[in-house]
Amino acid sequence: MTNSNISFNSTGEALRFVASEISAINSAFLEIHYPACGERFEK
């Protein structure tokens, strides 16, 4: 992680960042392919 543009204070912070990225990608995918069902996946 030392050569990354984003520095993390801890592994937990890195995991939260990755999880948020995955969540955003999944949300975008669902909005594109399943627009009528989008409300079901809102948290």
C-alpha positions in Angstrom: 0.0 0.0 0.0 3.0 2.3 0.3 3.1 3.1 -3.4 -0.6 3.9 -3.5 -1.9 7.4 -4.1 -4.3 6.9 -1.2 -2.8 6.3 2.3 -4.8 4.4 4.9 -4.5 4.7 8.6 -5.3 1.1 9.1 -6.4 -2.1 7.3 -9.9 -1.4 8.5 -10.0 1.9 6.7 -8.7 0.3 3.5 -11.4 -2.4 3.8 -14.1 0.2 4.3 -12.8 2.0 1.2 -12.9 -1.1 -0.9 -16.3 -2.1 0.4 -17.7 1.4 -0.5 -16.2 1.1 -4.0 -17.7 -2.3 -4.5 -21.1 -1.1 -3.2 -21.0 1.9 -5.6 -20.2 -0.4 -8.6 -23.0 -2.9 -7.6 -25.4 0.0 -7.2 -24.5 1.4 -10.7 -24.8 -2.1 -12.2 -28.3 -2.6 -10.6 -29.5 0.8 -11.8 -28.4 0.1 -15.4 -29.6 -3.5 -15.6 -32.5 -3.6 -13.1 -33.9 0.0 -12.9 -37.3 -1.2 -11.8 -35.8 -3.1 -8.8 -33.4 -0.5 -7.7 -35.4 0.5 -4.6 -35.0 -3.0 -3.2 -31.2 -2.6 -3.0 -31.2 0.8 -1.3 -29.8 0.7 2.2 
